[in-house]
Amino acid sequence: STLDRSSAASDVYKRQEVTICTENHCTKVIGVQSEKPAFIMNGSLEGVTATVAMTGRVPVRVCGPVRKGDMLVSCSIAGCARAEAEPRNGALIGKSLVNDDSNEERVIEAVVGK
């Protein structure tokens, strides 16, 4: 799936309810694409579905260095998060559970939730 471990944004003005986030520090972010959801809301609906983790421990794609406890927000790279010291209201995806100084795009463990 192209959404795997991506930050997901809700966009009520588009046909899709959930899309990959491409906006830096986006306040429309609702969670992270999940490969192993515990519960699927609207799972009985037909068509394409996206399983979005809105809370819990989840693998998250990030760009740039992160430290344990860093707050994560979306960045301009599609589906990626980045560390942010002062996130805007509604932009917080979650918090990093790892220390990683890499500048490369990669997957880390994070706690997702508001």
C-alpha positions as CSV (number, residue, x, y, z in Angstrom):
1,S,0.0,0.0,0.0
2,T,1.3,3.5,-0.8
3,L,0.0,4.8,2.5
4,D,2.0,2.4,4.7
5,R,3.4,4.2,7.8
6,S,2.4,7.5,6.3
7,S,0.9,10.5,8.0
8,A,-2.7,10.8,6.9
9,A,-4.8,13.9,6.6
10,S,-8.5,14.3,6.5
11,D,-9.7,16.5,3.6
12,V,-13.5,17.1,3.6
13,Y,-13.2,19.0,0.3
14,K,-12.0,16.0,-1.7
15,R,-13.8,12.8,-2.6
16,Q,-11.5,10.7,-0.4
17,E,-12.0,11.0,3.3
18,V,-8.3,10.2,4.0
19,T,-5.3,11.1,1.8
20,I,-1.5,11.1,2.2
21,C,-0.5,14.4,3.9
22,T,1.9,16.6,1.8
23,E,1.6,19.8,3.7
24,N,4.3,20.9,6.2
25,H,2.9,21.3,9.8
26,C,-0.6,20.4,8.6
27,T,-3.5,20.9,11.0
28,K,-5.7,18.4,9.1
29,V,-3.6,15.4,10.1
30,I,-5.7,12.7,11.8
31,G,-3.2,9.8,12.3
32,V,-0.8,7.4,10.7
33,Q,-1.5,4.6,8.2
34,S,-1.6,1.3,10.2
35,E,-0.6,-2.1,8.9
36,K,-2.1,-4.0,11.9
37,P,-5.2,-2.1,13.1
38,A,-7.0,-3.4,16.2
39,F,-10.3,-2.0,15.0
40,I,-11.4,-0.8,11.6
41,M,-14.1,1.9,11.7
42,N,-16.6,1.7,8.8
43,G,-15.0,-1.7,7.9
44,S,-18.2,-2.9,6.3
45,L,-18.3,-0.1,3.7
46,E,-17.4,-1.1,0.1
47,G,-14.5,0.4,-1.9
48,V,-11.0,1.5,-1.0
49,T,-10.3,1.7,2.7
50,A,-7.5,3.2,4.7
51,T,-6.7,1.9,8.1
52,V,-5.5,4.9,10.2
53,A,-4.0,4.6,13.7
54,M,-5.3,7.5,15.8
55,T,-3.8,6.3,19.0
56,G,-1.2,3.8,20.2
57,R,2.3,2.7,19.4
58,V,2.8,2.8,15.7
59,P,5.7,2.7,13.1
60,V,5.9,6.2,11.6
61,R,7.9,7.5,8.6
62,V,10.1,10.4,9.6
63,C,12.6,12.8,8.0
64,G,15.4,14.5,9.9
65,P,16.8,13.8,13.4
66,V,14.4,12.9,16.3
67,R,14.9,12.4,20.0
68,K,12.8,10.5,22.5
69,G,9.8,12.6,23.4
70,D,10.0,14.9,20.4
71,M,6.6,15.9,19.1
72,L,6.0,14.9,15.5
73,V,4.1,16.9,12.8
74,S,3.8,16.4,9.1
75,C,6.4,17.7,6.7
76,S,6.4,18.6,3.1
77,I,7.6,15.1,2.0
78,A,4.4,13.1,1.3
79,G,3.5,10.8,4.2
80,C,6.5,11.8,6.4
81,A,6.6,13.3,9.8
82,R,9.3,15.5,11.4
83,A,10.2,16.7,14.9
84,E,8.7,20.1,16.0
85,A,9.4,21.9,19.3
86,E,6.2,24.0,19.1
87,P,3.4,22.3,17.1
88,R,0.4,24.3,16.1
89,N,-3.0,23.3,17.6
90,G,-4.3,20.3,15.6
91,A,-0.9,19.5,14.0
92,L,0.5,17.0,16.5
93,I,0.7,13.4,15.2
94,G,2.5,11.9,18.2
95,K,5.8,11.6,20.0
96,S,9.0,9.8,19.1
97,L,10.0,6.8,21.2
98,V,13.6,6.7,19.8
99,N,16.7,8.7,19.4
100,D,17.9,8.8,15.8
101,D,20.2,11.5,14.3
102,S,19.8,10.4,10.7
103,N,18.7,13.0,8.1
104,E,17.3,10.2,5.8
105,E,13.7,9.2,5.5
106,R,13.1,6.1,7.7
107,V,10.6,4.4,9.9
108,I,10.7,4.8,13.7
109,E,8.4,3.8,16.6
110,A,6.2,6.6,17.9
111,V,3.2,7.0,20.2
112,V,0.4,8.4,18.1
113,G,-2.4,10.4,19.7
114,K,-3.3,14.0,20.6
